[in-house]
């Protein structure tokens, strides 16, 4: 299986990056530890080996697990409270809770991902589908809204793909390998669409090892600060961009912050230019990820869970037809257990997108 090549156009005006911004804004993020020459252990897995051994990463949901989820759903619905108030206390999961909680250590001390398969999600109405997914998520971390509108539904409504402020997940275009703005991201497949939409993931630790071997110049470039386009989602008075290094090594852990679509469109901002070497690095990294990633076709009812600082994920372009529209639900989760979660680099505090902080504190059943 091959991924659609990502196309990163280099603007003709690129020169030195954001010359009119202060040096303090563009300095490398605070990284106090030397980077390792290589990363080994369970986090540096081989994608093609994983494709041959799905038993290493797929958990098959049991009838007992489904019964626990049904009991949790009945209890939550009996409370008549809004979705933003869902929690382990309001959505009890019985023995299945122990299974979900066990994934936390796998996310931060192991391979960094898992896939749950076999849940009959089509038997539930839309609100109950969301409640089940959110209820499971609360055993991993605190629910985080994915933008100021509280969106958690992906690609049900398709936005203008040519608008540089559009978040690319809300289009049918291929998504290049990237990470999201959370500790853990979850996807629940509600419908598959008619063609395409292949999900691909790669360990950023494996990617780091391969780049260190093949292109150490790109590794050096990734340690520098890059500008990220905030896609007009910044608050009044804030700058429309942020600056940070795509890779950082902190307290013994390699963090990866990677978002090509945010790097590519930042040149739309007045006075911002980008070093052409960074566009070449984006193209090379995309091709390398495509060659070495674990590719999977999400089935209806599949729940994919990824640790964002260690796993890059991508999606191929897809097509819909009336009555068969690709639709996934997505969760962003912030893990609170300090003994499990990695200590974050200085300056990487979380953006406050909690549901309770939104202007309208609700969970939309559809992205509008």
N, C-alpha and C positions, 0 to 999 in steps of 0.2 A: 504494500500500500504506500502511495506517495502523496505528499502534501502539495497543495497549490503553491507555486513560488510566490513569495511576497515581492512586491515591486515598490522600492523606495526611490522616489524621484529626488534628485539633488538640485535644489534651486540654483539658478545661475549666479545669484548674488552672494553665495556663501563665502565668508572669509574668516576673520577671527571672531570667536563666539562672544556675542553680546558685549562689544567693546564699551558700550555706554553704561554698563552696570558696574557697581563697585566691586572691588576685588574680594571684599568680605562676603558678598553674595555668591561668588563663584568659586570660593576656595573649596578644597576637598573636605568632605564630611569628616568629623572627628573619628579617626581610627587609630587606636593606640597600640595595636598589636601587629606584628609582621605577618604577612600572608604566608601560609604554608606552601611548600613547593608542590604538594599533592595532597588530596583528601582521600582517605580510604575508609572502609567500614561500610555499614549497611546503607548509608545515605548515598553512596556513589554507585548506584546500580546501573546495569546495562539494559537499555530499552528492548533490544531484540531478544535478549535472554528472557525478559519478563513476558514478551509476547508468546514465547514458547511454554511458559509456565504460569498460566493464569491462576493456578492454585496458590501462588505466592501472594496474590493481591486481591482476589475476589472472595468476599464473604457471602455465602448463600443464606438468605433469610429463611428461617424455619417457621413452621406453623405456630410454634410457641411464641416466637418473636412477633408474628402478626397479631396473635391474641393479646399480647402485652400492649401493642400499639392501639388496638381497638379499645381496650379498657382505658388507656390514657386519653384517647379521643372522647370517649363517652364522659369521662370525668370532666375534662376541660369544657365540653359543650354544656354540661349541667351547671357550670358556674356562670354562664352568660356574661363573660368578660371579653374585652377586646383582644385581638391577636397580639398587640404589643405587650400584654401582660402575661403571655405564656411563659412558663418556667418549669423546672423540674418538679416544683411543688404543685403547680396547676396541671401538669401533664405527666403523671406518674407512669413509669414504663416497666415496673416490676424487674424481673431478671434481665430483660433486654437492656436495661440501663447499664448494667455492668459491662456488657459487650461494647456499647457505645463509648463508655468512659475509657475502656482499654485502648481505644484507638488514639487517645491523646499522646501516650508515650510513643506509639508507633510514629506519630506525626513529627515529634521533636527529637526522638532518640533512635529512630529506625529509618525506613525507606521513605517516609513522609507522605504516604497516600494510601487509600484503600477504595474499593468499590463494593457496595452492597447491591446484591442482585436478587430478584425474585419477589418484590413487593407488588401486589396487585393494585396499583395506584388508580387504574381506570375505574375501579368499582366505587370510588369516592367522589363526592361533588367537589367543585373547585375550592370552596372555603376549607373543607376538611382536608383536602390535599395539602394546602398551605399549612394548616394547623399541625398535621403530622410531621411535615418536613421541619417546621420551626421547632416543634416540640423535641424532635430528635436533636436538633442543633443546640438546644439549650444545655444539653448534657456535655457538650464539647466546649462551649464558650458563650459569651454574651452576644446577642444578636445586634448587628450593626446595619443601619440603613445604607444603601449603596449610592445614594445621592440625596440631595435636599428634598426630593419628592418621595423618598421612601421606597424606591423601586426595588423589587426583588424578582420580577418576572423578566425573562430574557427572550427576545426575538419573537414574541407573539405579535407585536406591532413593529413594523419596519420603518425606520426613519431614513432621511435623505443621506445616503452614503457619501455624497460629494461635499456635504457641509463639514468643514474642518472641526467644528465644535461638537459634532455627533460622536457619541461613544460608540466604538465600532461593534460592540456586542449587539447593538440595536439595529444592525443591518444584516443582509445575507452574505456580505463579503467574507472572504477568508480572514481570520484573525491570526496575525503572526504570534509567535511565542511571546508570552508576557507573564507578569504576575499581577495580582489584584491588591487592593489596599486593605488587607485584613490578615489576621494570623492564619485562618483556615477559610477556604472557600468550598462551598458545596453546590452540586448541581443535582437536580431531580428531573429526570426525563419524563415528560407527560405525553409527548408525541414526537415522532421522528422526522416528519417531513417526507418528501419523496425521493430526494437524491442529495448526496453529500452530507456535510455536517459531521465529518469524522472528528473525534476528539483525540488529541495527541498530547502527551506529557513527557518531560525529560527532567532528570535530576540536574539542578544547576551545579551540583558538586561534580558530577560527571562532566558537565560542560566545561567547568573551570579546569579540570584535569586535561581535557582534550585541547582546550585553548592554550594552556601552559605548554603543551607539547608541540602544537602546530603553529600557534600564532601568539607568542608571548607579547608582541607589540600591542595586540588587542587587549590582553589582560592589563597592561600598563595603562591603556586608554580608559578602561572601565574603572580604574581607580580614581580617575579625575571626576570633577563635577560635571554633570550634564543638566541642561535645562529641560523641564517638563511643562508642557502646556496644561493649564488647569481647565481647558475646555469651557470657559465662561462660568465655571462653578465656584469661583472664588467669592469671598464675602466682600461687601463694600469696604473700600479702603485697602484691600489686599492687592498684592501684585498678581497679574494673570498667569504667573509661572512660579515654579519652585525649582530649586537647584539642589542636587545631591548626587553622590557617586553611585553608579549602578551596582557595584560590589563593595562590600565592607566586611572586614573580619573583626569580630568583637566578642570578647569573652569565650574564645575557642570555637566560635561558630561563624561560618561564611553565610552572610546575608546577600541575597540578590534582589535588586529593585530594577525591574526591566519592563519598559513599555514603549515599544517602537512607535506606536501611533501617537503617543504623547510627545516623543522626541521629534518626529517628522513634522508635525503641524506647528511646533513652537515658532517656526520662522514666519508665521502669519502675523506675529506681534511686532509692532513698530520697533525698529532698531535691532532686532534679534537676528543674528546670523549663526551658522553652525559650521564647525570644521568639517570639510568633506571626508576626513578620515573616519568620522563617526558614522556617516551614512554607509561607507564601505564596510565598517565593522558590523552594522546592523544586517547588511545583506549576507555577510559571511556567517554570522551567528545563526541567522534563519536557516541557511542551507545546511549547516552542521546539525542543527536541531532536527531538521527534517530527516536527515540520514540516520540519526541514532535514537529517535524518540520511540516510546511505546505508543502504538496506535490502537485505538479501541472504538467500536461502534456502540454508542449508548443505546440500550434497549429501554422500552417503556417500563417505568418502575425502577430503573437503575438510580442509585445515589452514589455520586462520585465525591470524595472528600480529599482535599489537597492542603498541605501546609505551604503557605505562599512564599516563604523566604527561601525555600529549598527546592520547590518544584515550579517549573515553567509550564504553562499550558497553552494550547492553540486549538483552532477549529478550522476545518476546511469550509469553503463556500458551500452553500446549499440552495436547493430549490423547493418551493412549496406548490401545492395545488389546492384549490378549494376543497375543504373537507379533510385535508391532510396537511396541516400547518405545523412546522417544527415549533415546539414550545417546551422550554425548560424553565424550572424555577431555580433561583440561585440564592444562596445564603452567604453572607459575610459574618464571620465569627471572631471574636476577640477572646483569647484564652486567659483566664484570670489566675489559674494555679501557678504560682511563682516557681514551684519546684519542677514544673513541667515546661513552661514557656521559656524560650530563650530570652536572655537579657538584651533589650533593644539598644542599638547604638545611640549615642547622644544626638539629640536633634530629630529623632524619628518618632516623636510623640504622635499619637493617633489623632486623626481629624475627627471632630465631634459630630458624627452623623448618627447618634443613637436615635431610636424612634421617638423617645420622649422629648428630644431636643428639637424635633421638627416643628415648623410653623403649624402644620396640620398633623398631629401625632396619630397617624393611622397607618395600617399596612394595606396599600392598594391591592385589590385582587387581580388587577391587570395594570401593566404599565400604560400610561396614557401619553 
